[in-house]
Amino acid sequence: MILVAFLYYQNERTLYFDLTKSNMQNVASKISSQIIFSHMSNTPFDNSKLLETNDYKISFYNAKKEKIFGNLDDNIDFSKDLIQHEKHFVLIDKSTLGHLGIFYIAIEENLYFEKIEKLRVNIIFFFVLIYSIISLIGFYLAKLFLKPIKEERKRINTFIKDTTHELNTPISAILMSTESENLTPKQIERVRLSARRVSEIYKDLTYIFLSDNQTEKIIHELSLDNIIKEQLKYFEPLALKKRIIINNNLENFNYKINEDDFVRVFNNLVSNAIKYNKMGGKIDILLKNKTLIIKDNGIGIEEKKIKDIFNRYYRATEEQGGFGIGLNIVNKICKDYNININVESKLNEGTTFKLIF
């Protein structure tokens, strides 16, 4: 860019110089013609108007190179046609050939260096302006390109913090429950639930990050209604803590799927229905016409956030626990088995997940 600006400046400077020289020559030729005409027609030569202009300074010289009249007082080197005096150019014209006793016309211009300085200032101004615009665009593009990286890093940091918190809760419960030597049935139940929660977190993490290394899955035609009934027994203590009522209406339905995958899908959805439900809320589970519906009357999801809930690490709310991979797992498994999943939710009214097999 600097080279382009420099070349442009040099080119414009040459053009200005050629134009200035050409204008001075035209003025000199015009004055010389007037002098010759006045001499030959024996009419007076009016030089008053020539000296009134601010564009030029003009002086006339005799054969001895002595100034006859004019307002140019510089020392003139008559051996050259064009000379530079400080910030002015002086043109020497000899075309009068001694008419009216004038042998030399010296014309000094007063605009060239002023134009060049103005040109230089304009180029610097536009260079700084263009450089600033390019810098701003570059900064904006860099910020735009780095935004996904920053957001991903932020999500990963949040994921690590949330995972630590999710693991800390059941582990702390286990440690607190096993402090005494004689465990009560309630403490044993708390240890069992906490250990199962740690196991679920572990399975979710290995599914997300180590699924490519897993051996080939065993797929059988399973009775989904029986599996759901078995899994609901596990959720009874969790629901009891929040006084949540779980209703179910299950018809017999067989589907070819890996059991661990279906359990993972079902458990994630029911776990969320409990976790994001209100105290004393309810959950309705319906299995009918090849469709599994899990409906709660919990806190709900904002409409604008529904499209992002299946993204990894995304959390639609900060109010409850979780670390943003459960629904990502659900979505992945549903795609693997061609299960359509629809979500309907209203803020503060509840959420419905519908799995169509």
N, C-alpha and C positions, 0 to 999 in steps of 0.2 A: 504493500500500500504506500509506503514511504517512497519507494522507487517510482511508482506511478505518479504520485504527487510531484516529485522532483522533475520528472520528464515533462509533465504538463506545464509546470512553472517555466522550464527552459523553453518549451515550444511557444508559450504565450509571450514570453519575454522577447523572443526573436521576432514574433509577429508584430509586437508593439514597436520594436526598434525599426523594423522595415516600414511600418506605417508612419512613424514619426519622421523618418528620413524622407519618405515620399512626400509627406505634407510640407516639410521644409523646402524641398526642391520645387514643389508647385508654387509656394509663396514667393520663392526667389525668382522663379521664371516669370511670374505675373508682374512682380515689381520691375524686373529687368525690361519686360516688354513695355511697361508704362514709361520708363526712363527713355528708352530708344524712341518711342512714339513722340514723347514730348520734345526731344531734341530734333527730330526730323520734321515735326510739324511746327516747330518754333512756338510751342505753347508752354506755359509754366507747368512745372512738375509739383503737384501738391503732395507733400510728404507728411502733413500734419496727422492725417488719419492713420497712417502706417504706424505712428508712434503711440497711438492711443490704445492699442490692443494689449491685453494682459497675457495673451498666449505666447507672444514672442517679444524679444528685444532686438532692435535692428539698428545697424550703423553702416554708414557709407564711407568709402575710403578712396583717395586719389591715387595716382600712379606711384607716389612716394610712400604709399601705405599709411598716410596720415588721415585721421578721421575728419571728414568734412562736416557731418552732422549725424545725430542718432542718439539713442539712449543705452547703447551697449558699451560698457567701459572696460571690458576684460582685455587682457593682452592677447593679441591674436597672432597665431602662427600661420602665416599666409602660404606656407609651403604645403599645407595639407588641405584637403577638401572638407574633412569633417574632424573636429577635435572635441575632446571632452574637458570641460571646466567644472571641477567639483561635481555637482549634481545636475549639470546642464550639458547639452550638446550644442556645438556652434558649427553651422554650415557656412563655408566660404564659396560664394558664387562669383564667377568672373565673366559672365555672359554679357555684361553691359558694354564691354569693349571700349571704355573711355567716354561714352556718350555723357554729356553734361559734366564731364570731368570725373565721372565715377568709374573706377576700375574694379572695385571690389565691393560686394555686399556681404555683410556678416549678419547671420540670423541665429539668435539663441532661443531655443525652445524652453518652456518652463513646465511641461506637462509629463514628459516621459517618466522620470523617476517617481513622480507622484503616482502615476498609474501603476508602475511596477510595485511600489510600496503597498498600494491598495490591493493589487493582485496577490501579493505575498500574504497580506493579512487575511484576505478572503480564503486563500488556499489553506492557511493554518486553521482558520475557523471551521471550514468544511471538513478538513481532516480530523480535527478534534471532535466535531459533531458526528461524523461517520464512525470514527473509532469508538465514541461513546455508545452509539446505537448498536454497533457490532458487539461491544462488550456487554451491553444490557441483554442483547439477544443470546449471546453466549452464556451469560450467567443464568438467564431464564431456562435455556435448553439444558444446561448442566444440572440445574435444580430439578427440572422436569425428569431428566434421565435418572437422577439420584433418588428421586422421591420413592419409586418402588423398592429400591434397595433399603432406604431408611425405614419404610413402612414394614418391610419384611423383617428387618433387624428388630424393629420395635415389637412386632408380633412374636418373634422368637423369644425375645427377652421376657415378654409378658407370659408366653407359654411356659418358660422355665420357672418363673415365679409362681404361676398358677399350679404347675405340676408339683412343685415343692410344697405348696400349701395343701394341695389335695392329698399328698402322701403324708404330710405331717399330721393331719387330722386323725386318720385311722391309727397311725403308729402311736400317737400320743394316747389315744383311747386304749390301745393294747397295753402300753406301759403302765398307765394308771390303773387298769383293771387287774393287772398281775402283780401289783405291789404287795398284796397280802398273800399269805400261804394258802388259806382256805377260801377258795373262790365261791361266790354265791352264784346261783343259776343266772341271775341278771348280769353279773360280771362275765360269766362264760358266754352268754348270748352276745354281749357287747364285743368280746374278743372275736367271736365267730363272725359277726357282721363286719368288724373292722378288717379282719384278715381277708374276708371275701372282697371288700372294697379295694384293698391293696392289690389283690389278685386281678380284679377287673381293670384297674389302672395299668397294671403290668401287661395284661393281654391287649388292651387298646394300643399301648405304645409299641408293642412288638408287631401288632397288625399293621400299624401305620408305617413303621420304619424298617421292619424286617420281613414284610409280606413277600418280597421277591425271592427270599431265601427259604420260604416254607416249602415243605414237600407237597406233592400233589394231594389236593383235598379229596376226601371220601364223600361222595354225594349219594344220598339215599332218598327214597320217597318217604317223607316223614309226616306224622300226624301233628300238624301245627297246633291244633286245639289242645292236645295233651301236653305238648311242650310248654305252651302258654300257662296252663294250669300249674305245672311244676314250678315255673319261674315266679309266678305270683305269690307262692308261699314264701319265697325269699324276700319279696317286697313288703310283706305284711308288717314286720317290725318297723321298717322305715316309714311306712304310711301311718302307722299308729302314733309315731312321735309327733306328727303334724295333724293328727286326728283327721286324716284323709280317708274317705270311703272309696274303695275300688269296686266298681260294678263291672260284671262281664257277662256277655251273651255270646257263646261260642258254639258254632255248628261244626260238625266234623268236616275236616278239610285236610287232604293230603297234598303235599307239594315236594318236588324233587329239589333238595337243597342241602348243603352241608349244615349239620346241626349247630356247630359252633358259630357259623355265620348268622344263622337265623336268631340264635340266642343273643348274639352280640347286637343285632338290629333291634330286637324287641326290648332287651334290657336297657339300651341307651335311650330309647323313646320313653319307656315307662319311668326310668330314673329321672329324666328331664321333667316329665309330667309331675313327679313328686317334688323334685327340687325347686321348680319354678311355680309351684302351686301356692295357694293361700292357706293359712291355718284354717282347718275345718273344711277344706275344699273337697272336690270329688273328681274321680277319673272314671270315664266310661270306656270299656274295651269291647269292641264288637267285631266278630269274625263271621262274615256272611257273604255269599255270592262271590267267592274268591277275592274278598276285600277285607283287609284288617284296618280297623279304625281305632285310634287312640285319642281320646278327647279329654281335655282338662278345662277347668274354669279358673286357671291361674292368672299370672300377671300379663300374659300375652306378649306379642311382638309387634313393634311398629311396622306398618305396611312397607315403608321404604327399606327396612332392614331384612325383610323376608328373603329377598333374592340373594343375600350374602350368607345366610345361616349355614349353608353346606360347605363354605370355604374353610380350609384348614386354618386353625388358630383364631377364627372369627368368633366373637362373643357378642350377642345382641344386647346383653345387659351386664352391668358390673355388680348387680345386687346380690347375686348368688355365686356359688362355687362353680367349678368346671374350668376346663382349659382349652376349649375350642376344637376338639378333634372328634367328639362323639358323633355329631351329625355328619361330619365329613366321612367317617367310617360307614355310617348308615347309607349315605348316598352312594359310596363306592360299591358296597355289597349289593345294593338294589340294582345298580347298573350291570354288575356281573351276572345277575340272575334275571335280567329283563323285568324287574319289578318297577312299575311306575309309582312314584311317590308325589303326592300333592299335599300342600300345606295351606291351611286357612287360619288366620289369627287376627284378633282384635285386641288392642291394648286394654289391659285391665279387665278383659272379659274371658280370655282363654285361647287355647290353641288346639287345632285338630290336625293330626297326621293321618293320611289315608294311603295305605299301601295296596295297590291293585296288582294281583299276581297273574 
